[in-house]
Every structure is written in structure tokens, then in C-alpha cells.
Amino acid sequence: MMRGEMLWYNADKRHGYIRTENDERLFVDESGFRDGELPTGRCKGMTVMFERSATDAETPRAVDVHFVEIVEQRRARLRHARGGTSI
């Protein structure tokens, strides 16, 4: 098993990327996660364990991905318009 961190995951597109400890970016799609481990909300920086899988014909990807720690995700910050009023 390898250790890394989630860079991002787009639930609409059903894929994302993981950064390995060797600073390699690996593609991951929804089939790469263990059952019930699909990310929801913001997952950037969350620690994951996974296996690296690739054949000569495909892009290196992460499989058997699961989260090491589940951290309650913070809500996105509200942004303010230039005039100082909130949107």
C-alpha cells in the first residue's frame, strides 16, 4: 500500500487526482475507491492509502483507495463584493 493525499475529486465528473509521497500525480475515478469510500464535499489534503496500477497502455492510476482519516470538511468562505457587501 502507498500513502498520499487527495488533490481534488469532482463528484460530477467522477474522477480526480492523488499526490503520492514521491510527488507523482495519479488519476483516480469512482471505481478506484473502496465501497462506501467515495469522497463527498471538499477532500483536498485528506490522507489516503491506495495501490498504484498501470499497464503500458494506460495512465498510472490509484486503485483500492481509502481514507486514513476522515476530517469534517469546512464550509467554503463567503466572498465579499468589492463594495464590502456580502453576496
PyMOL Python script that loads the backbone (N, CA, C, O; Angstrom):
from pymol import cmd

cmd.read_pdbstr("""\
ATOM      1  N   MET A   1       0.834  -1.184   0.000  1.00  0.00           N
ATOM      2  CA  MET A   1       0.000   0.000   0.000  1.00  0.00           C
ATOM      3  C   MET A   1       0.877   1.245   0.000  1.00  0.00           C
ATOM      4  O   MET A   1       1.941   1.280   0.618  1.00  0.00           O
ATOM      5  N   MET A   2       0.413   2.246  -0.695  1.00  0.00           N
ATOM      6  CA  MET A   2       1.092   3.538  -0.740  1.00  0.00           C
ATOM      7  C   MET A   2       0.247   4.561   0.006  1.00  0.00           C
ATOM      8  O   MET A   2      -0.950   4.364   0.213  1.00  0.00           O
ATOM      9  N   ARG A   3       0.884   5.649   0.404  1.00  0.00           N
ATOM     10  CA  ARG A   3       0.208   6.724   1.121  1.00  0.00           C
ATOM     11  C   ARG A   3       0.302   7.992   0.282  1.00  0.00           C
ATOM     12  O   ARG A   3       1.304   8.220  -0.396  1.00  0.00           O
ATOM     13  N   GLY A   4      -0.729   8.807   0.328  1.00  0.00           N
ATOM     14  CA  GLY A   4      -0.719  10.058  -0.410  1.00  0.00           C
ATOM     15  C   GLY A   4      -1.801  10.984   0.099  1.00  0.00           C
ATOM     16  O   GLY A   4      -2.376  10.768   1.166  1.00  0.00           O
ATOM     17  N   GLU A   5      -2.069  12.016  -0.677  1.00  0.00           N
ATOM     18  CA  GLU A   5      -3.124  12.955  -0.292  1.00  0.00           C
ATOM     19  C   GLU A   5      -3.979  13.289  -1.502  1.00  0.00           C
ATOM     20  O   GLU A   5      -3.493  13.321  -2.633  1.00  0.00           O
ATOM     21  N   MET A   6      -5.245  13.534  -1.254  1.00  0.00           N
ATOM     22  CA  MET A   6      -6.155  13.920  -2.324  1.00  0.00           C
ATOM     23  C   MET A   6      -5.804  15.328  -2.787  1.00  0.00           C
ATOM     24  O   MET A   6      -5.654  16.240  -1.973  1.00  0.00           O
ATOM     25  N   LEU A   7      -5.677  15.495  -4.089  1.00  0.00           N
ATOM     26  CA  LEU A   7      -5.513  16.830  -4.652  1.00  0.00           C
ATOM     27  C   LEU A   7      -6.885  17.429  -4.916  1.00  0.00           C
ATOM     28  O   LEU A   7      -7.156  18.569  -4.539  1.00  0.00           O
ATOM     29  N   TRP A   8      -7.757  16.651  -5.572  1.00  0.00           N
ATOM     30  CA  TRP A   8      -9.135  17.051  -5.795  1.00  0.00           C
ATOM     31  C   TRP A   8      -9.923  15.866  -6.317  1.00  0.00           C
ATOM     32  O   TRP A   8      -9.361  14.895  -6.824  1.00  0.00           O
ATOM     33  N   TYR A   9     -11.244  15.968  -6.182  1.00  0.00           N
ATOM     34  CA  TYR A   9     -12.157  14.972  -6.740  1.00  0.00           C
ATOM     35  C   TYR A   9     -13.422  15.705  -7.140  1.00  0.00           C
ATOM     36  O   TYR A   9     -14.010  16.425  -6.332  1.00  0.00           O
ATOM     37  N   ASN A  10     -13.843  15.528  -8.381  1.00  0.00           N
ATOM     38  CA  ASN A  10     -15.052  16.157  -8.897  1.00  0.00           C
ATOM     39  C   ASN A  10     -16.150  15.108  -8.951  1.00  0.00           C
ATOM     40  O   ASN A  10     -16.092  14.189  -9.768  1.00  0.00           O
ATOM     41  N   ALA A  11     -17.157  15.237  -8.082  1.00  0.00           N
ATOM     42  CA  ALA A  11     -18.234  14.247  -7.997  1.00  0.00           C
ATOM     43  C   ALA A  11     -19.066  14.215  -9.276  1.00  0.00           C
ATOM     44  O   ALA A  11     -19.582  13.159  -9.643  1.00  0.00           O
ATOM     45  N   ASP A  12     -19.207  15.355  -9.963  1.00  0.00           N
ATOM     46  CA  ASP A  12     -19.975  15.378 -11.212  1.00  0.00           C
ATOM     47  C   ASP A  12     -19.260  14.618 -12.322  1.00  0.00           C
ATOM     48  O   ASP A  12     -19.888  13.879 -13.080  1.00  0.00           O
ATOM     49  N   LYS A  13     -17.948  14.802 -12.417  1.00  0.00           N
ATOM     50  CA  LYS A  13     -17.164  14.124 -13.456  1.00  0.00           C
ATOM     51  C   LYS A  13     -16.707  12.739 -13.008  1.00  0.00           C
ATOM     52  O   LYS A  13     -16.261  11.931 -13.823  1.00  0.00           O
ATOM     53  N   ARG A  14     -16.820  12.468 -11.704  1.00  0.00           N
ATOM     54  CA  ARG A  14     -16.491  11.176 -11.100  1.00  0.00           C
ATOM     55  C   ARG A  14     -15.020  10.782 -11.248  1.00  0.00           C
ATOM     56  O   ARG A  14     -14.687   9.617 -11.463  1.00  0.00           O
ATOM     57  N   HIS A  15     -14.155  11.785 -11.128  1.00  0.00           N
ATOM     58  CA  HIS A  15     -12.720  11.492 -11.127  1.00  0.00           C
ATOM     59  C   HIS A  15     -11.955  12.610 -10.431  1.00  0.00           C
ATOM     60  O   HIS A  15     -12.497  13.678 -10.149  1.00  0.00           O
ATOM     61  N   GLY A  16     -10.678  12.334 -10.159  1.00  0.00           N
ATOM     62  CA  GLY A  16      -9.824  13.312  -9.512  1.00  0.00           C
ATOM     63  C   GLY A  16      -8.376  12.849  -9.546  1.00  0.00           C
ATOM     64  O   GLY A  16      -8.013  11.977 -10.335  1.00  0.00           O
ATOM     65  N   TYR A  17      -7.549  13.439  -8.681  1.00  0.00           N
ATOM     66  CA  TYR A  17      -6.132  13.101  -8.639  1.00  0.00           C
ATOM     67  C   TYR A  17      -5.639  13.003  -7.202  1.00  0.00           C
ATOM     68  O   TYR A  17      -6.130  13.683  -6.300  1.00  0.00           O
ATOM     69  N   ILE A  18      -4.660  12.139  -7.024  1.00  0.00           N
ATOM     70  CA  ILE A  18      -3.989  11.924  -5.745  1.00  0.00           C
ATOM     71  C   ILE A  18      -2.519  12.236  -5.938  1.00  0.00           C
ATOM     72  O   ILE A  18      -1.957  11.918  -6.986  1.00  0.00           O
ATOM     73  N   ARG A  19      -1.876  12.857  -4.942  1.00  0.00           N
ATOM     74  CA  ARG A  19      -0.428  13.084  -4.973  1.00  0.00           C
ATOM     75  C   ARG A  19       0.218  12.040  -4.071  1.00  0.00           C
ATOM     76  O   ARG A  19      -0.152  11.904  -2.905  1.00  0.00           O
ATOM     77  N   THR A  20       1.182  11.304  -4.614  1.00  0.00           N
ATOM     78  CA  THR A  20       1.881  10.286  -3.838  1.00  0.00           C
ATOM     79  C   THR A  20       2.964  10.937  -2.985  1.00  0.00           C
ATOM     80  O   THR A  20       3.259  12.122  -3.138  1.00  0.00           O
ATOM     81  N   GLU A  21       3.550  10.156  -2.091  1.00  0.00           N
ATOM     82  CA  GLU A  21       4.658  10.659  -1.283  1.00  0.00           C
ATOM     83  C   GLU A  21       5.872  10.990  -2.143  1.00  0.00           C
ATOM     84  O   GLU A  21       6.740  11.755  -1.722  1.00  0.00           O
ATOM     85  N   ASN A  22       5.940  10.414  -3.351  1.00  0.00           N
ATOM     86  CA  ASN A  22       7.031  10.700  -4.300  1.00  0.00           C
ATOM     87  C   ASN A  22       6.684  11.853  -5.230  1.00  0.00           C
ATOM     88  O   ASN A  22       7.364  12.069  -6.233  1.00  0.00           O
ATOM     89  N   ASP A  23       5.618  12.604  -4.899  1.00  0.00           N
ATOM     90  CA  ASP A  23       5.171  13.762  -5.661  1.00  0.00           C
ATOM     91  C   ASP A  23       4.685  13.409  -7.067  1.00  0.00           C
ATOM     92  O   ASP A  23       4.763  14.239  -7.972  1.00  0.00           O
ATOM     93  N   GLU A  24       4.192  12.204  -7.255  1.00  0.00           N
ATOM     94  CA  GLU A  24       3.612  11.786  -8.532  1.00  0.00           C
ATOM     95  C   GLU A  24       2.109  11.994  -8.451  1.00  0.00           C
ATOM     96  O   GLU A  24       1.499  11.743  -7.412  1.00  0.00           O
ATOM     97  N   ARG A  25       1.509  12.454  -9.547  1.00  0.00           N
ATOM     98  CA  ARG A  25       0.053  12.623  -9.605  1.00  0.00           C
ATOM     99  C   ARG A  25      -0.563  11.381 -10.231  1.00  0.00           C
ATOM    100  O   ARG A  25      -0.189  10.980 -11.333  1.00  0.00           O
ATOM    101  N   LEU A  26      -1.510  10.775  -9.519  1.00  0.00           N
ATOM    102  CA  LEU A  26      -2.197   9.598 -10.026  1.00  0.00           C
ATOM    103  C   LEU A  26      -3.669   9.901 -10.226  1.00  0.00           C
ATOM    104  O   LEU A  26      -4.314  10.503  -9.367  1.00  0.00           O
ATOM    105  N   PHE A  27      -4.192   9.483 -11.357  1.00  0.00           N
ATOM    106  CA  PHE A  27      -5.611   9.615 -11.669  1.00  0.00           C
ATOM    107  C   PHE A  27      -6.394   8.621 -10.816  1.00  0.00           C
ATOM    108  O   PHE A  27      -5.923   7.514 -10.560  1.00  0.00           O
ATOM    109  N   VAL A  28      -7.575   9.010 -10.383  1.00  0.00           N
ATOM    110  CA  VAL A  28      -8.480   8.097  -9.690  1.00  0.00           C
ATOM    111  C   VAL A  28      -9.907   8.404 -10.135  1.00  0.00           C
ATOM    112  O   VAL A  28     -10.320   9.563 -10.169  1.00  0.00           O
ATOM    113  N   ASP A  29     -10.656   7.352 -10.475  1.00  0.00           N
ATOM    114  CA  ASP A  29     -12.073   7.554 -10.782  1.00  0.00           C
ATOM    115  C   ASP A  29     -12.898   6.828  -9.732  1.00  0.00           C
ATOM    116  O   ASP A  29     -12.347   6.203  -8.826  1.00  0.00           O
ATOM    117  N   GLU A  30     -14.215   6.910  -9.851  1.00  0.00           N
ATOM    118  CA  GLU A  30     -15.073   6.367  -8.797  1.00  0.00           C
ATOM    119  C   GLU A  30     -14.881   4.872  -8.579  1.00  0.00           C
ATOM    120  O   GLU A  30     -15.111   4.384  -7.472  1.00  0.00           O
ATOM    121  N   SER A  31     -14.470   4.140  -9.594  1.00  0.00           N
ATOM    122  CA  SER A  31     -14.257   2.693  -9.432  1.00  0.00           C
ATOM    123  C   SER A  31     -12.969   2.394  -8.660  1.00  0.00           C
ATOM    124  O   SER A  31     -12.760   1.257  -8.237  1.00  0.00           O
ATOM    125  N   GLY A  32     -12.098   3.402  -8.469  1.00  0.00           N
ATOM    126  CA  GLY A  32     -10.846   3.211  -7.755  1.00  0.00           C
ATOM    127  C   GLY A  32     -10.981   3.257  -6.238  1.00  0.00           C
ATOM    128  O   GLY A  32     -10.048   2.896  -5.520  1.00  0.00           O
ATOM    129  N   PHE A  33     -12.144   3.703  -5.742  1.00  0.00           N
ATOM    130  CA  PHE A  33     -12.361   3.797  -4.303  1.00  0.00           C
ATOM    131  C   PHE A  33     -13.007   2.521  -3.773  1.00  0.00           C
ATOM    132  O   PHE A  33     -13.788   1.871  -4.468  1.00  0.00           O
ATOM    133  N   ARG A  34     -12.675   2.179  -2.549  1.00  0.00           N
ATOM    134  CA  ARG A  34     -13.339   1.057  -1.894  1.00  0.00           C
ATOM    135  C   ARG A  34     -14.825   1.384  -1.738  1.00  0.00           C
ATOM    136  O   ARG A  34     -15.209   2.554  -1.722  1.00  0.00           O
ATOM    137  N   ASP A  35     -15.646   0.359  -1.623  1.00  0.00           N
ATOM    138  CA  ASP A  35     -17.081   0.570  -1.429  1.00  0.00           C
ATOM    139  C   ASP A  35     -17.328   1.465  -0.235  1.00  0.00           C
ATOM    140  O   ASP A  35     -16.780   1.243   0.845  1.00  0.00           O
ATOM    141  N   GLY A  36     -18.155   2.478  -0.430  1.00  0.00           N
ATOM    142  CA  GLY A  36     -18.506   3.393   0.638  1.00  0.00           C
ATOM    143  C   GLY A  36     -17.457   4.444   0.955  1.00  0.00           C
ATOM    144  O   GLY A  36     -17.632   5.204   1.908  1.00  0.00           O
ATOM    145  N   GLU A  37     -16.384   4.515   0.198  1.00  0.00           N
ATOM    146  CA  GLU A  37     -15.293   5.466   0.484  1.00  0.00           C
ATOM    147  C   GLU A  37     -15.232   6.623  -0.509  1.00  0.00           C
ATOM    148  O   GLU A  37     -14.249   7.365  -0.519  1.00  0.00           O
ATOM    149  N   LEU A  38     -16.246   6.794  -1.336  1.00  0.00           N
ATOM    150  CA  LEU A  38     -16.240   7.880  -2.306  1.00  0.00           C
ATOM    151  C   LEU A  38     -16.223   9.224  -1.580  1.00  0.00           C
ATOM    152  O   LEU A  38     -16.997   9.419  -0.643  1.00  0.00           O
ATOM    153  N   PRO A  39     -15.357  10.156  -1.993  1.00  0.00           N
ATOM    154  CA  PRO A  39     -15.298  11.445  -1.306  1.00  0.00           C
ATOM    155  C   PRO A  39     -16.577  12.241  -1.515  1.00  0.00           C
ATOM    156  O   PRO A  39     -17.193  12.193  -2.579  1.00  0.00           O
ATOM    157  N   THR A  40     -16.961  12.973  -0.480  1.00  0.00           N
ATOM    158  CA  THR A  40     -18.085  13.892  -0.580  1.00  0.00           C
ATOM    159  C   THR A  40     -17.599  15.242  -0.077  1.00  0.00           C
ATOM    160  O   THR A  40     -16.916  15.321   0.944  1.00  0.00           O
ATOM    161  N   GLY A  41     -17.941  16.274  -0.776  1.00  0.00           N
ATOM    162  CA  GLY A  41     -17.502  17.614  -0.371  1.00  0.00           C
ATOM    163  C   GLY A  41     -16.029  17.833  -0.687  1.00  0.00           C
ATOM    164  O   GLY A  41     -15.453  17.182  -1.559  1.00  0.00           O
ATOM    165  N   ARG A  42     -15.442  18.762   0.042  1.00  0.00           N
ATOM    166  CA  ARG A  42     -14.041  19.116  -0.188  1.00  0.00           C
ATOM    167  C   ARG A  42     -13.143  18.051   0.425  1.00  0.00           C
ATOM    168  O   ARG A  42     -13.258  17.740   1.610  1.00  0.00           O
ATOM    169  N   CYS A  43     -12.261  17.500  -0.376  1.00  0.00           N
ATOM    170  CA  CYS A  43     -11.389  16.437   0.114  1.00  0.00           C
ATOM    171  C   CYS A  43      -9.911  16.768  -0.073  1.00  0.00           C
ATOM    172  O   CYS A  43      -9.056  15.941   0.243  1.00  0.00           O
ATOM    173  N   LYS A  44      -9.594  17.949  -0.576  1.00  0.00           N
ATOM    174  CA  LYS A  44      -8.205  18.332  -0.811  1.00  0.00           C
ATOM    175  C   LYS A  44      -7.399  18.213   0.473  1.00  0.00           C
ATOM    176  O   LYS A  44      -7.799  18.721   1.521  1.00  0.00           O
ATOM    177  N   GLY A  45      -6.253  17.534   0.379  1.00  0.00           N
ATOM    178  CA  GLY A  45      -5.350  17.404   1.511  1.00  0.00           C
ATOM    179  C   GLY A  45      -5.636  16.224   2.419  1.00  0.00           C
ATOM    180  O   GLY A  45      -4.856  15.948   3.330  1.00  0.00           O
ATOM    181  N   MET A  46      -6.734  15.522   2.193  1.00  0.00           N
ATOM    182  CA  MET A  46      -7.051  14.370   3.037  1.00  0.00           C
ATOM    183  C   MET A  46      -6.097  13.217   2.717  1.00  0.00           C
ATOM    184  O   MET A  46      -5.776  12.975   1.553  1.00  0.00           O
ATOM    185  N   THR A  47      -5.653  12.515   3.744  1.00  0.00           N
ATOM    186  CA  THR A  47      -4.705  11.421   3.588  1.00  0.00           C
ATOM    187  C   THR A  47      -5.428  10.156   3.131  1.00  0.00           C
ATOM    188  O   THR A  47      -6.476   9.794   3.667  1.00  0.00           O
ATOM    189  N   VAL A  48      -4.844   9.487   2.123  1.00  0.00           N
ATOM    190  CA  VAL A  48      -5.416   8.253   1.592  1.00  0.00           C
ATOM    191  C   VAL A  48      -4.342   7.173   1.490  1.00  0.00           C
ATOM    192  O   VAL A  48      -3.149   7.465   1.409  1.00  0.00           O
ATOM    193  N   MET A  49      -4.786   5.940   1.497  1.00  0.00           N
ATOM    194  CA  MET A  49      -3.940   4.776   1.200  1.00  0.00           C
ATOM    195  C   MET A  49      -4.476   4.190  -0.098  1.00  0.00           C
ATOM    196  O   MET A  49      -5.679   4.245  -0.355  1.00  0.00           O
ATOM    197  N   PHE A  50      -3.585   3.625  -0.923  1.00  0.00           N
ATOM    198  CA  PHE A  50      -4.011   3.126  -2.224  1.00  0.00           C
ATOM    199  C   PHE A  50      -2.946   2.212  -2.811  1.00  0.00           C
ATOM    200  O   PHE A  50      -1.838   2.106  -2.287  1.00  0.00           O
ATOM    201  N   GLU A  51      -3.297   1.566  -3.892  1.00  0.00           N
ATOM    202  CA  GLU A  51      -2.361   0.798  -4.710  1.00  0.00           C
ATOM    203  C   GLU A  51      -2.192   1.534  -6.025  1.00  0.00           C
ATOM    204  O   GLU A  51      -3.122   2.181  -6.506  1.00  0.00           O
ATOM    205  N   ARG A  52      -1.004   1.436  -6.606  1.00  0.00           N
ATOM    206  CA  ARG A  52      -0.731   2.040  -7.916  1.00  0.00           C
ATOM    207  C   ARG A  52      -0.932   0.974  -8.974  1.00  0.00           C
ATOM    208  O   ARG A  52      -0.422  -0.140  -8.855  1.00  0.00           O
ATOM    209  N   SER A  53      -1.680   1.322 -10.012  1.00  0.00           N
ATOM    210  CA  SER A  53      -1.959   0.362 -11.071  1.00  0.00           C
ATOM    211  C   SER A  53      -1.748   1.023 -12.425  1.00  0.00           C
ATOM    212  O   SER A  53      -2.209   2.140 -12.660  1.00  0.00           O
ATOM    213  N   ALA A  54      -1.059   0.338 -13.299  1.00  0.00           N
ATOM    214  CA  ALA A  54      -0.865   0.859 -14.652  1.00  0.00           C
ATOM    215  C   ALA A  54      -0.346  -0.245 -15.553  1.00  0.00           C
ATOM    216  O   ALA A  54       0.484  -1.062 -15.155  1.00  0.00           O
ATOM    217  N   THR A  55      -0.844  -0.248 -16.752  1.00  0.00           N
ATOM    218  CA  THR A  55      -0.264  -1.091 -17.790  1.00  0.00           C
ATOM    219  C   THR A  55       0.451  -0.156 -18.748  1.00  0.00           C
ATOM    220  O   THR A  55       0.359   1.063 -18.603  1.00  0.00           O
ATOM    221  N   ASP A  56       1.142  -0.691 -19.698  1.00  0.00           N
ATOM    222  CA  ASP A  56       1.852   0.155 -20.652  1.00  0.00           C
ATOM    223  C   ASP A  56       0.899   1.049 -21.438  1.00  0.00           C
ATOM    224  O   ASP A  56       1.292   2.124 -21.893  1.00  0.00           O
ATOM    225  N   ALA A  57      -0.349   0.616 -21.602  1.00  0.00           N
ATOM    226  CA  ALA A  57      -1.292   1.345 -22.443  1.00  0.00           C
ATOM    227  C   ALA A  57      -2.120   2.383 -21.688  1.00  0.00           C
ATOM    228  O   ALA A  57      -2.829   3.163 -22.323  1.00  0.00           O
ATOM    229  N   GLU A  58      -2.056   2.421 -20.377  1.00  0.00           N
ATOM    230  CA  GLU A  58      -2.923   3.355 -19.657  1.00  0.00           C
ATOM    231  C   GLU A  58      -2.151   4.307 -18.754  1.00  0.00           C
ATOM    232  O   GLU A  58      -0.987   4.083 -18.423  1.00  0.00           O
ATOM    233  N   THR A  59      -2.820   5.346 -18.379  1.00  0.00           N
ATOM    234  CA  THR A  59      -2.272   6.337 -17.452  1.00  0.00           C
ATOM    235  C   THR A  59      -2.147   5.712 -16.071  1.00  0.00           C
ATOM    236  O   THR A  59      -3.049   4.983 -15.655  1.00  0.00           O
ATOM    237  N   PRO A  60      -1.074   5.966 -15.352  1.00  0.00           N
ATOM    238  CA  PRO A  60      -0.982   5.456 -13.981  1.00  0.00           C
ATOM    239  C   PRO A  60      -2.180   5.934 -13.169  1.00  0.00           C
ATOM    240  O   PRO A  60      -2.573   7.098 -13.248  1.00  0.00           O
ATOM    241  N   ARG A  61      -2.753   5.025 -12.389  1.00  0.00           N
ATOM    242  CA  ARG A  61      -3.926   5.378 -11.601  1.00  0.00           C
ATOM    243  C   ARG A  61      -3.881   4.742 -10.236  1.00  0.00           C
ATOM    244  O   ARG A  61      -3.146   3.782 -10.001  1.00  0.00           O
ATOM    245  N   ALA A  62      -4.666   5.281  -9.353  1.00  0.00           N
ATOM    246  CA  ALA A  62      -4.779   4.754  -7.996  1.00  0.00           C
ATOM    247  C   ALA A  62      -6.013   3.853  -7.930  1.00  0.00           C
ATOM    248  O   ALA A  62      -7.070   4.182  -8.467  1.00  0.00           O
ATOM    249  N   VAL A  63      -5.854   2.712  -7.261  1.00  0.00           N
ATOM    250  CA  VAL A  63      -6.968   1.796  -7.048  1.00  0.00           C
ATOM    251  C   VAL A  63      -6.991   1.380  -5.581  1.00  0.00           C
ATOM    252  O   VAL A  63      -6.019   1.585  -4.855  1.00  0.00           O
ATOM    253  N   ASP A  64      -8.090   0.803  -5.158  1.00  0.00           N
ATOM    254  CA  ASP A  64      -8.274   0.366  -3.769  1.00  0.00           C
ATOM    255  C   ASP A  64      -8.013   1.530  -2.802  1.00  0.00           C
ATOM    256  O   ASP A  64      -7.383   1.358  -1.758  1.00  0.00           O
ATOM    257  N   VAL A  65      -8.511   2.715  -3.174  1.00  0.00           N
ATOM    258  CA  VAL A  65      -8.287   3.930  -2.397  1.00  0.00           C
ATOM    259  C   VAL A  65      -9.216   3.960  -1.189  1.00  0.00           C
ATOM    260  O   VAL A  65     -10.410   3.684  -1.305  1.00  0.00           O
ATOM    261  N   HIS A  66      -8.660   4.296  -0.038  1.00  0.00           N
ATOM    262  CA  HIS A  66      -9.472   4.537   1.157  1.00  0.00           C
ATOM    263  C   HIS A  66      -8.833   5.625   2.001  1.00  0.00           C
ATOM    264  O   HIS A  66      -7.618   5.819   1.976  1.00  0.00           O
ATOM    265  N   PHE A  67      -9.662   6.323   2.742  1.00  0.00           N
ATOM    266  CA  PHE A  67      -9.215   7.450   3.562  1.00  0.00           C
ATOM    267  C   PHE A  67      -8.630   6.951   4.873  1.00  0.00           C
ATOM    268  O   PHE A  67      -9.188   6.063   5.517  1.00  0.00           O
ATOM    269  N   VAL A  68      -7.502   7.530   5.260  1.00  0.00           N
ATOM    270  CA  VAL A  68      -6.850   7.190   6.520  1.00  0.00           C
ATOM    271  C   VAL A  68      -7.552   7.905   7.664  1.00  0.00           C
ATOM    272  O   VAL A  68      -7.793   7.320   8.719  1.00  0.00           O
ATOM    273  N   GLU A  69      -7.871   9.154   7.451  1.00  0.00           N
ATOM    274  CA  GLU A  69      -8.554   9.934   8.472  1.00  0.00           C
ATOM    275  C   GLU A  69      -9.692  10.680   7.819  1.00  0.00           C
ATOM    276  O   GLU A  69      -9.534  11.268   6.749  1.00  0.00           O
ATOM    277  N   ILE A  70     -10.822  10.654   8.459  1.00  0.00           N
ATOM    278  CA  ILE A  70     -11.965  11.397   7.953  1.00  0.00           C
ATOM    279  C   ILE A  70     -12.054  12.673   8.784  1.00  0.00           C
ATOM    280  O   ILE A  70     -12.291  12.633   9.991  1.00  0.00           O
ATOM    281  N   VAL A  71     -11.862  13.797   8.117  1.00  0.00           N
ATOM    282  CA  VAL A  71     -11.886  15.090   8.781  1.00  0.00           C
ATOM    283  C   VAL A  71     -13.156  15.797   8.356  1.00  0.00           C
ATOM    284  O   VAL A  71     -13.490  15.829   7.171  1.00  0.00           O
ATOM    285  N   GLU A  72     -13.861  16.359   9.312  1.00  0.00           N
ATOM    286  CA  GLU A  72     -15.054  17.108   8.968  1.00  0.00           C
ATOM    287  C   GLU A  72     -14.645  18.280   8.103  1.00  0.00           C
ATOM    288  O   GLU A  72     -13.792  19.081   8.486  1.00  0.00           O
ATOM    289  N   GLN A  73     -15.253  18.377   6.942  1.00  0.00           N
ATOM    290  CA  GLN A  73     -14.869  19.403   5.990  1.00  0.00           C
ATOM    291  C   GLN A  73     -15.457  20.750   6.372  1.00  0.00           C
ATOM    292  O   GLN A  73     -16.614  20.844   6.782  1.00  0.00           O
ATOM    293  N   ARG A  74     -14.645  21.792   6.233  1.00  0.00           N
ATOM    294  CA  ARG A  74     -15.104  23.146   6.489  1.00  0.00           C
ATOM    295  C   ARG A  74     -15.918  23.632   5.315  1.00  0.00           C
ATOM    296  O   ARG A  74     -15.703  23.222   4.174  1.00  0.00           O
ATOM    297  N   ARG A  75     -16.847  24.504   5.605  1.00  0.00           N
ATOM    298  CA  ARG A  75     -17.631  25.115   4.542  1.00  0.00           C
ATOM    299  C   ARG A  75     -16.781  26.166   3.836  1.00  0.00           C
ATOM    300  O   ARG A  75     -15.855  26.732   4.417  1.00  0.00           O
ATOM    301  N   ALA A  76     -17.108  26.407   2.596  1.00  0.00           N
ATOM    302  CA  ALA A  76     -16.389  27.428   1.826  1.00  0.00           C
ATOM    303  C   ALA A  76     -16.646  28.799   2.437  1.00  0.00           C
ATOM    304  O   ALA A  76     -17.725  29.060   2.968  1.00  0.00           O
ATOM    305  N   ARG A  77     -15.662  29.657   2.360  1.00  0.00           N
ATOM    306  CA  ARG A  77     -15.798  31.017   2.876  1.00  0.00           C
ATOM    307  C   ARG A  77     -16.717  31.827   1.984  1.00  0.00           C
ATOM    308  O   ARG A  77     -16.742  31.637   0.768  1.00  0.00           O
ATOM    309  N   LEU A  78     -17.466  32.723   2.586  1.00  0.00           N
ATOM    310  CA  LEU A  78     -18.258  33.656   1.804  1.00  0.00           C
ATOM    311  C   LEU A  78     -17.333  34.714   1.232  1.00  0.00           C
ATOM    312  O   LEU A  78     -16.436  35.206   1.917  1.00  0.00           O
ATOM    313  N   ARG A  79     -17.548  35.049   0.011  1.00  0.00           N
ATOM    314  CA  ARG A  79     -16.732  36.099  -0.612  1.00  0.00           C
ATOM    315  C   ARG A  79     -17.527  37.396  -0.603  1.00  0.00           C
ATOM    316  O   ARG A  79     -18.752  37.381  -0.723  1.00  0.00           O
ATOM    317  N   HIS A  80     -16.844  38.491  -0.464  1.00  0.00           N
ATOM    318  CA  HIS A  80     -17.494  39.795  -0.424  1.00  0.00           C
ATOM    319  C   HIS A  80     -17.274  40.518  -1.726  1.00  0.00           C
ATOM    320  O   HIS A  80     -16.203  40.434  -2.327  1.00  0.00           O
ATOM    321  N   ALA A  81     -18.295  41.231  -2.158  1.00  0.00           N
ATOM    322  CA  ALA A  81     -18.192  42.050  -3.361  1.00  0.00           C
ATOM    323  C   ALA A  81     -17.236  43.206  -3.093  1.00  0.00           C
ATOM    324  O   ALA A  81     -16.951  43.510  -1.935  1.00  0.00           O
ATOM    325  N   ARG A  82     -16.750  43.839  -4.116  1.00  0.00           N
ATOM    326  CA  ARG A  82     -15.773  44.919  -3.964  1.00  0.00           C
ATOM    327  C   ARG A  82     -16.271  46.060  -3.090  1.00  0.00           C
ATOM    328  O   ARG A  82     -15.467  46.733  -2.446  1.00  0.00           O
ATOM    329  N   GLY A  83     -17.546  46.287  -3.054  1.00  0.00           N
ATOM    330  CA  GLY A  83     -18.090  47.387  -2.266  1.00  0.00           C
ATOM    331  C   GLY A  83     -18.187  47.060  -0.788  1.00  0.00           C
ATOM    332  O   GLY A  83     -18.628  47.903  -0.007  1.00  0.00           O
ATOM    333  N   GLY A  84     -17.788  45.859  -0.380  1.00  0.00           N
ATOM    334  CA  GLY A  84     -17.825  45.495   1.009  1.00  0.00           C
ATOM    335  C   GLY A  84     -19.125  44.818   1.434  1.00  0.00           C
ATOM    336  O   GLY A  84     -19.293  44.467   2.601  1.00  0.00           O
ATOM    337  N   THR A  85     -20.035  44.638   0.497  1.00  0.00           N
ATOM    338  CA  THR A  85     -21.285  43.954   0.827  1.00  0.00           C
ATOM    339  C   THR A  85     -21.131  42.487   0.532  1.00  0.00           C
ATOM    340  O   THR A  85     -20.394  42.103  -0.376  1.00  0.00           O
ATOM    341  N   SER A  86     -21.815  41.670   1.285  1.00  0.00           N
ATOM    342  CA  SER A  86     -21.695  40.227   1.038  1.00  0.00           C
ATOM    343  C   SER A  86     -22.645  39.812  -0.065  1.00  0.00           C
ATOM    344  O   SER A  86     -23.675  40.440  -0.307  1.00  0.00           O
ATOM    345  N   ILE A  87     -22.269  38.756  -0.710  1.00  0.00           N
ATOM    346  CA  ILE A  87     -23.046  38.228  -1.849  1.00  0.00           C
ATOM    347  C   ILE A  87     -24.091  37.285  -1.323  1.00  0.00           C
ATOM    348  O   ILE A  87     -24.861  36.722  -2.100  1.00  0.00           O
TER     349      ILE A  87
END
""", "prot")
cmd.dss("prot")
cmd.show_as("cartoon", "prot")
cmd.util.cbc("prot")
cmd.orient("prot")
